[in-house]
Amino acid sequence: MRPSFRPALATIGVAVLAIACSAPTATTTTSSSPTIPPTPTPCTTQTVLTGPAQASLPVGATPAPTVLPAITANITSVPISRIPIPPIAGKTASIDIMEIDQASHLLYVTDRTDNGLDIFDVSTSCAKYVKTIDLGQGSNGVVVAKNVNKIFATLNDSTVAIIDIGTPGSEKVLTKLSTGGKKRADEIDYDPKDKKIYAANSDDGIVTVIDAVTNAIVKKFDNMGDALEQPRYDSNDGMMYLTSSGQNAIFQFDPAKDTLVKKFDVGTKCDPNGLAINPTTNHAFLGCSSRSANVAVEWDLTAGKAVASFDQAGAGDAVFYSAKADRFFFAASNFNRGALMAIFSANPVKFLTGIPTAVGSHAVAYDETNGIIYTQDQNPNEGALFSFAPPK
């Protein structure tokens, strides 16, 4: 995602009550409470916050930007746990995309701070750090290609790392493919039908197509324009879609033929970063990044147009759709009423609530087995993840 999504220092006045992570109870509140040291929980690998997820402003630091007050009816406070990442303990995390292998119960986190891919065991609600795969470069995007037993990760040196996951615990880097760009390879997605990877170089205007079986580049699209963001495969129509925040646009590709089908102007101000698709309705949720619009958009993929916008969340990044929960989760980390993890029903698309997080918490993964949301903690010197259960 865009490099502008870095931790800022603003205080969100929503308290999070200390409670065992195995049995969270949601409450709605807008009051603040004093921050005290985190309390150990039955999850020995993490602690539950006893204050806001957003770090307070350090003494002598630049004043935080003013945001509008949160709307009480749109906020739900839940217990939030902090999960340390041992290789970056005490450091400020620089994390982009994260993805869960729902079958193997493993969470993969791209980590620019340790130049690797962090792996967590999420077989229970208490996530446990397993190890970091050294990639030699900061990583940005990641996708699990389960039917070929590989992971593909995009790196800062414009390469795509291919990792064998055929034997859990013995993951190994098979090769790295150069996209030919001068800057980073950014977001990525997988078409399991045609077994192809689509990777976008956000600042080079390049889209690279990789055969996931042979590990070979089979197609490159050049001169695609500025700020290419999230590719996303649609199992409904077999197309690969790609957002562009700089062009306020969506590209449609046919991965069976590796052709660019069409470019759509979003129309309404959005500047989409994130993209998630409900294949049942063939509607997509656009994670708009525009800080002037501060909205999210529902997009009809069949009609090729925006059909609704929502002002309860915006200025965000990643979006995830869970078929099991039938929910869209939107990391609205720069929303003008405070950073949120916004939750929307998927059919119909409707805002349900927002969970206060922190500026910098711009990624999202959802564990469908245990019903846990993950995002990053990019507060200064914390080097960790956040996790929490959505309200019932």
N, C-alpha and C positions, 0 to 999 in steps of 0.2 A: 504494500500500500504506500501511499504518499509519505515522504519523509517528514511532512509537517506534523504528523501524528506522533509527537514526542511529549514526554511528561511536562505538564505545566503545574504551577502551584496555586491552586484555588481551594477554598474551604467549602465543603458542602455540608450544610447543617442538618444531616440526617443521621441519627444515632443507630448503631447496630448493637443489639443486645447479646451479651455472652451466653452461649447455649451449646450443648453438645451437638456436634455436627451430625450425629446419627439420627437426631430427631428434631429438625428445625421447625419452628412455628412462626408464621408470618404475621406481622402487625403493620398497621398503617400509622405513620407519624411524621411530623416535620420538626420535632423538637431536637435540641442538641444536648449532649451530655459530655462531661469531662472525659478526656482520653486518658486511659490508664493502661499499664502494660498488658499485652495479650494474655489470655488465660489458657492454660493447657486444657485439652479436651481428650475424650477417648480416642480421637485420631492422633496418635503419637507423632505422626508426620506433619502435623499442622496445628495452628492455633486460631482461635476464633477472635475476630476483632471486637474490641469493646468501645470503639469510637468510629467515626466516619472512615470509609475506605480512602478518601482523598487525604493526602498528607497536609498538615498545617504548614503555614508559611514560616520558614526559618527566620530567626532574628537577623536583621540586616539585609534580607533578600529583597529583590524587586517586588513591589506590590502586585498581587494577583489581579488579573483582569476582572472587571465587574461583570457579573452575570445577573440575569433576571431571576427573581425568586421562583422556587419550585412551586408547582401547583399541587396542593395537598391531595386532591382526588386522583392525581396521575402517578402517585408515588407509593410504593410499598417497600418498607424496610424489612430485610431478612438477615439472619446471621450470615456473615461473610467470613470465610476461613482464608488464612494466608498460608500458602504452601511454599516453603523455601526451595530454591534451586541451588544445590551445594556448590557447583563450580563458580557461581557468580554471587555468592554470599557477601553482603556488604557493598555490592556494586549496584549501580543503577541499570536496570535491565533495558535492553533494546530488543524487543520481541515483535515479530510480525504475525504470521499466520500460525494457527494450530489446528490439528485434525485428529479425530479419534477413529481408530480401527474398532468399530463396534463389535466385531466378532471376536477379536483378540483382546479387547479391553485394554488397549494401549493408546495413550495420548502422546502425539508427536508435536513438539513445540520448536518453531524456528527461532534460533537465538543468535543474534549478532554479537552479543557480549562475549560469549565463549566460542564463537566461530563454529557452532555445531548444531546438532539436532538433539534436543533434550527428549528423553523418553520417560513417561510416567505410567505406572500400573494403576488403572482405574477400575479394576475388577470389583472394588467396593467403593463406597462413598468417600473413603479416606484415601485420596490419591497418594501414591508412594513413588518418589524418584527412583528410577532404575539406573540410568546411565546417560551419557552424552556421546553421540557419534561425532567424532572430529571430522569436519568437512574442510578445514583449512581456510574457510572464508565465512563471512557473515551470511546467514541464510534468510530467505524472505518468504517464499511460498513452499507449501508441501502438500502432496496428495498421495493417498494410498491407492495403488493399483492392485487390488486384492487378487484378481483372477490371473495375474502373472507373478504374484508374490514379490512385488517391488514397491519401493517408495521413490518418488521423484521430488527433488528439492532444488529450488532455484537459488543461485548464489550471487554475491556482490560482484564477482569477477566476470559476470555475464555467462556463466556456465550453468548447466543442469546436472546435478549429481544423481546417479542412479544407484539405489541401495537394495541389496538382496535381503528380503525378510523371510525367506523360505524356512529358516530354522530360527525360531524365537530365541533371543539371547545371543545369537551368533550373527547379528546383522553385519553386513560388510559392504563397503562402497565398491561397486563393480567398475564404474567408469564415470567420467565427467565429459559432457558434450558442450562445446562452445557454440553459443548462439550467434557469434560474430559481432556482437554489440560492443560498445565502448563502456557502457555503464551496466547497472545491475539487471539480471533477470529477476523478475518480480513475481507476479502471481501465476497460478497454474491450475489446471484441472484435467480430469481423465475421462475419456469416452470408453466405457468398458465393452461396448458392442464392437467397435472397430479397433479397440485396443490402441488408442492413440492419445498422446499427451499434447495439450496446447499450452504453451508457455509464453507469457508476454513480457517484453522488455519495456518497462514503463517509460523510460526516458530516451530510448533509441527508436521507438516506433516500429518495433519488430515483433512478429508473432512467429514462434517456431513450433513445428509439428514433429513429434517424435513417435516412431513405431515402438510401442512398449514391449514388443516381443523381441525384436532384433536390436533394440537400443540404438537405432540409427535415425538421424534427421531425414525426414522424407519431404518436407516442404517448408519454405520460409515466405512469410508475407512482409515485405519491406514498405517503408514510407506510409505507415498506418496513422501517423499523426501523434500528437502529444498525449501524455498521461494515460497510457493504457493501463487498465487495472485488472479486474477479476474475470477470467474465463469461467464459464459454467455450462456443463453439459445438461441437456434437456432430454430425458428418456422418453418423453411424450412424442416429440417430433424428430428426435435424432440429431438435432442441431447443437452446435456449440455457440454460446453467446459470450460476448466480451464487453465490459463497460469501459468508458473513457471519461474520467472526471474533467479533463481539460477541454474536451470537445462536447461535453454534455450529450453523449451519444452511446448507442448500443450497436455493436457489430454482430452480424449473424453469419456463421460459417457452416458449411456442410462437410463434416469430417469424413464422410464416405468417399467424397471426391476431392477433399481438401481445397475447396473453393470458397471465396468470399461471396456470400449471397446478397447481402444488403447491409446498409448502414442506416440506422434510425436516429433521428433527432428526438431526444426525450421531450422537447417542447417546453414543458414547465421547468423552471429553474431547479436543478437538482445536483448536477456534477457528480454522477454516481461513481462510487468506489466499489462497495460490496454488491453482490448479486446472489440471490438464492431463488430456487424455482420449486414450485409445487407442481409436479407433473400431472397430477389428477385434474387440476383446473387449467393447467398451462398458463398460470399467472406467476409473475416474478415479483419479488420485493427488491427495490433498489435502495441500497444504503447510501443516501445522498450525503455528500461531503460539504455542500455549500453552507458557509457560515452566515451568509446574508439571508438565505431562504429558510434555513432551519426546519426542514421538512423531510419526510420519507415518502416514497412513491410506489404505488402498485402499478405494475406494467402487464398488460395483456399481450402475451407473446404471439397468440394467433392473429390478433388484430393489429399488432405492432404499434400500440399506443398506450399512453398513460391513462388510467381509468379512475385513479383516486390519489389524493395526497393527504398526509397526516402531519399535523403541527405539534403532536405530543412528543416527537423525537426527531432529531435531525443532526446535521453536522457530524456525521459518524463515518464508519468504515465498514467492517466486515458484517456479513449477514449469514445466518445458517438456518436451513429449513429442516425440521425433524418430522418425518412422516409418522412416526410412532406417536409423538405428542401433538401432531398437526399444528405446529407453532412455527412462527418466524422469530428468531432472536437477533436483535440489531444492536450492535455496539456503538451507541451514540456518544462517543467519548468527548466530543467538543460541543455538545448541545448547549444552547445559550441559557438554559435553566439548570445547568449542572449535568455532569457526565452521568449517563444512564446505560443500563442494559435494558432495552425496550423489548417487550414481549407482545406479539400480535397473534391473534388467531389466524388460521390460514384459509379457511373456507366457511364464511366469507372472511376477507382480510379486515380485521378490526383491532384497534389498539386495546390492550387489556391492562397493562400497567408498566411502570418503569422502576427498576431497582437501582438506586444510587451507587455508582462505582467511583472511578477516578479518571481524570484526564490522563490519557495514555493507555487506558484499558480499551483498546480499539479492535481486539480480536475476539472471537467467540468460538467455543466448541461446546457441544451438548452430549453428555453421556446418556444414551437412551436406556441403558440398563438400570442405572441408579437414579436417573433424573437429576443430574447435577450439571450446572453451567460453569464453564471455565473461561477466564480471561486473564490478561497479564496485569501484574502490579508493577508499574513503571515509576512509582514514587522514588525519590532520591534514596540511593543506598539500601534498597530493600531486596532487589534481586529475587523476585518471587512471582507466584501466580495467585489469583483469587479464585475461590470456588464457592458456590452457593446453590441452594435448591430454589427453583421458582415457586411462588406462592400457589397453593392449590386453587 
